[in-house]
Amino acid sequence: MHTSTRLSARRGMLAGAAAMLLAVTSVQSVAAQAAEPAVSLTPTTVHVDFGAREGNLPRSERLNNFGNVTAWPERRAGDVKFLNRQGLHGDVYRIWLSSPNAPDDMNVFDTCDLTTQRCDLSKLDDYLTEASALSDSVLINLNPTDFVEGKRPLKDLEPMLELILRSVKSAYPHVKYVEAFNEPDWQFYGQQRKQGIPADKTTLQPGDLYRLYAPYYKAVDKLNKGLRRADRIELGGPALSWMDPKWMKPFLDDYAADRDPRKRLDFLAYHAYLAWDDDYQAPSMYKGDLRVVAKQRETLLGWFKERRIHQRIPSYVTETGVYPGPAFDDTDPHKDYVRQAAGMATYSYYFANQPDTYMFNWCVRHRVEERKDQLVTRTPNGPRQNTFSPYGNMMLMQSRMKGTRVSAVADGPLEGDNGVYTMASKDRTGASLMVWNWQHVGDRSYRATIDMSRIPDELRNRPVRRLMYRIDQNTSNYFADPAKAGLQLVDKRIVRPGRTHTATVDLAPNAIYLIVLERA
């Protein structure tokens, strides 16, 4: 990915005042926590070594999705301004130019005409313009439904793609990436299998996908020949609904066997919500144990090696989440909002630990499913402007992290995937760390001692401003207190670290903390 960034809080205190730090020279508590019934807190320690660099901090908050063109369009211009103001300008935003949930006059395959060689993009103009204003680069998803279903001749796909891409790129130069297909394994196979259609009678077979991909790279090649190197389109796919070997391996087989010098696979795209059984009757939700994604890149590298495919083709996980489709844990979504926030932080952690892997968040406002919203959309009075959900606040936390990742490890084994997670970073402006308690539907709370060693020189033996932010069921949560929906600063004080520094935080289930140290 040629962008400015390479992708790679324990329980809110339930009793007493805000978390105390050692080595305090002066204290200014800005949000003492309300007293609550005492609960058992499991002690643990988080070790942060600011002297152990681990490369650039992966910035998943800068990779994001808009819902399709019909998803709250009247809110989008204001959302763009708000997100830019908040520091959440993107590296890449993914948008949809042929969504099946949009009318025909918002589908580029219907608004571009091969006979006249013209495209009418007027109904997509605001969408493309707003995405371009919010992100350095835009990824457009192009899903050739009519060509897959045989409603249009396959021979027209390449010239149609060339016309679409030439028209879009000339009018919207921020468009940098093209993603071929969107969950074709589900749309043209799995959905039909779930309905009882035999495997050999479905619209598409696993071995059919690459012949529909080849027109994409041929169209991109023709377009790129007329563009400066810095402006050229990158192409990837096949955006499978999950990293299913039954579909991915034949696609890679055909790519490896293709001798056309024009072939290109600039990124391999797939989604990470769940897996299906062979008959598509019973999904296995990743939310049951998010560690299922922890070695996906290793698996892909093995498949690349077997086929002698270049090992550095990156993985773009262009959608992921705790709640695929209309899934939920509680019918009342209020607890699910915080689970989504902590779950997405945990997904980010597992993908950040895999080289050449980039996780896209999903999404700013969803068309129908509220648990995925980064901005508060479902209220009795309709969508809220300029208001983060807990998930959006978690992304805001990530945006306030520093640039160079450093070593951060939590003691103690996980219970399944549940437990304490942490990431830390530094740069010339200071130091930062996030710590959270991913419990999903569990109820374990922790008291975490955060031992920070090799504090950066610019922060040692001088006044340092230490800021603590928290997200939990009652904090930084519109659904607990609309007046305090924004990311809440729960403790602010001046400390004087030496070579080491210690803090203690209490983490409720799915609570998230951000701690920032900067010169006072």
Protein Blocks (a to p, Z undefined) as FASTA:
>chain_A
ZZfbdcehiacdfbdcddddehifbdcdfbdcddddddddddddddddfklcgbjaddfk
lgccdddfklokllmmmmmmmmmmnopacfbdcddfbbfkbcfklcfklmpcfklopacf
klmmmmmmmmmmmpfbdcdddddfklmnopacfklmmmmmmmmmmmmmmmmmmbmbdceh
jhkllmmmmmmmmnopafklcfbdfklmmmmmmmmmmmmmmmmmmpcfklpccdddehia
bdcfklmmmmmmmmmmpmcfkbccfbccdddfbccdfkopaccdfklomklmmmmmmmmm
mmmmmnopafklccddfbgcfbgcjbdfbfblklmmmmmmmmmmmmmmmmmmpghiacdd
ddfbdfklmklpmbdfbdfkopaehiacfklmmmmmmmmpcfbdcddddehidehjaccd
ddddddfkbccddddddekjacbdcddddddehiafklgoiacddddddddfkgopfklo
mmlmbccdfbdcdddddfbccddddddehiacddddddZZ
